[in-house]
Amino acid sequence: MGPTVAEVVAGIIGPSEARPVGSGRPPMPAVEIIETLRFFLREGVQRRKLRVADGRASGSTLRRRLGRRGRQLLSTG
C-alpha cells in the first residue's frame, strides 16, 4: 500500500523544526498537522474550536506551524 495524501504533503513541506531538549512537548509530526488541516477544511469548524485528538493537532498548533512554514517560504524565495 502506498503513502497517504497527508504523508506525501508532509514530505513536501518538510520535517518540523528541531528544538532544544526540555523545551516543552515534542513537536507534532507534519502528517498530523496535515490531517488537522484537512479536517479543518472539510468540517468548516473555527480554528479556535479545534481540540487535540488522536492523530490531530490543536488549532493553535495548526496556526503556528502553517505560519512558521509560510514565513520560511517567503524568506527563501
N, C-alpha and C positions, 0 to 999 in steps of 0.2 A: 504494500500500500504506500502511496506517495505522501509527500508532505501536505499539511492542511494549508488553506489560504493564509491563515494567521502566521504559520511558520515561514511561509515564503515572504510575506510582507515584513515580518520581524527580521529576517535575514537581510532585507534591503535597507531597512532603517538602521541596522547595526545593533551591537550589544549596548547594554546600559553602561553608564559611566562607572569607573572604579572609584570607590570611596574608602577612606581610611578605616581600618578595623576599629570597631567600637563606636561608630558614629550613627547609632540607631539601627533600625531594621535593615536587613539586606534589601537591595533594590529588587523590584518585581521583574521577572523575565519579560522581554519585549513581547512574547507571544500573548501573555496575559493582558498587557496594555492594549494590544490589537483586538483581542476578544472583547475587552471593555468598550473600545471604540465602536466595534460592530454592534454590540448590544445597545449602546447609547444612540447610535444612528437608527437602528431597527425599531427600537421601542419608543423613541422620542421622549425619553424622560429628561428632566432637568439634571444638569451636571451635579448640582448640589444634593440631589436625591440619590445619586449612585452610591451604594454602600459596598464595602468589600464582601465578596462572596467567593466561593470556591472557583478558582480559575479566572477571577475578575478583580480588577483594581478598584479603588475608590475614585470618585470624581476628581478629588484633589490631586491624586497621583496621575490621573489621565491628563489633567491640565498642566501639571508641572513637566511631565515627560514630553508631551507634544510641544509645549512652549520652548523647552530646552532644545529639542531637536530642530525646531523651526529657526531658532537663533543660530544654531550651528550651521545649518544650511545657508542662511543668509550671509553669515560671516565668511564662508568659504567661496562664495560664488559670484 
